[in-house]
Amino acid sequence: MSKYIRFDWAMKRLLRNKANHVVLEGFLSVLLEQNIKIHKFLESEGNQEDANDKYNRVDIMCEDGNGRKIIIEVQNERQYGYLHRMLYGTSKVITDYMESGDDYNKVQKVFSINIVYFDLGQGTDYVYRGRTDFRGLHDGDLLKLSKKQRELFGGEEPGDLMPEYFVLKVNNFNKVAKESLDQWISFLKTGDIPDSFTAQGLPEARERLRIDSLPDKERQQYIREMERRMIENDVMKTYFIDGHDEGKREVALRMKAKGYPAEDIADITELPIEYINSL
């Protein structure tokens, strides 16, 4: 086990403490490439702690000094509808913080930051960013805000006003961490913060997210939680392997019933030919 507390657990227990805001602010500043200062944390049904949550989902929602909402979500287990959940999450934040009769210009910018530990979609990168752009179908030009809109709302393009999404596919990271964002991704993947890591927020994380700095009771809770996750992950892998093997057996049986040669069945299913002959 790493000597540092996992980032998702720290978000639940430690990073809401004002003394530790510097850690979360550092992560957000590096990812969004702008200086982020947390103004306050927001509560909703989505970020309440639930000890029975089998998906290990951890939400945190905060607001920066400009009124922009930031959602951070960690997902450990595979969920095929996760992209839809990202969309639902940003939509709900927008509607939850609008009063009936408010002008549309009261809608605040929302950043949805998603740290996933499974292979979401198809892609080889480890950080993806999604935003809304309006491009002409005929001229190919990018729609810009008018001068008056820029004065009223700030920004240059409609995408500057609309939700933005970040997907950090942590398990895809396999580089030597030199740049600031890579250092953060490395920490999210390995739980380690080498002395050479100097990205904004990580020196403070190195000091404040040490497991041995937790009070005894909280440290034991953390260790039990990590052990529970290890057991759950092992069980899920076992189910996957068993299901995968059973699926290959079913395919082999069907192919054999249709008269396929044993050599072809073995080639397709990767099962031993002796096993196929015994079916």
Secondary structure, DSSP 8 states (H G I E B T S, - for coil): --SB--HHHHHHHTTTSGGGHHHHHHHHHHHHTS---EEEEE--GGGS--TT-TT--EEEEEEETTS-EEEEEEE-S--TTHHHHHHHHHHHHHHHT--TT--GGG---EEEEEEESS--SS-S-SEEEE----B-TTT--B----HHHHHHH-SSSGGGTS-EEEEEEGGG--S---SHHHHHHHHHHH----TT--STTHHHHHHH-BGGGS-HHHHHHHHHHHHHHHHHHHHHHHHHHHHHHHHHHHHHHHHHHTT--HHHHHHHH---HHHHHH-
